[in-house]
Amino acid sequence: MVPYVRKSFFKHYKDGLKYICNYTQEDLDRELTFSKGVASKDISICDNDTYCYPEAYNYAIDMTEREVY
């Protein structure tokens, strides 16, 4: 179940960057492809170094919690 929660979080984080932080598709591709040599979608939800946009992060947490319930 954990991989699916991580995948959902990453999807919501990406949406948060797009709609809250006004990122373009090019910005998303550049920002989310790799961080520290690891694909961002494989990084822990609690990794504050990777997810450094608090508005998008909080949106993703809220949407993931809602989706899990």
Secondary structure by P-SEA (a helix, b strand, c coil): caaaaaaaaaaaaaaaaaccccccaaaaaaaccccccccccccccccccccccaaaaaaaaaaaaaaac
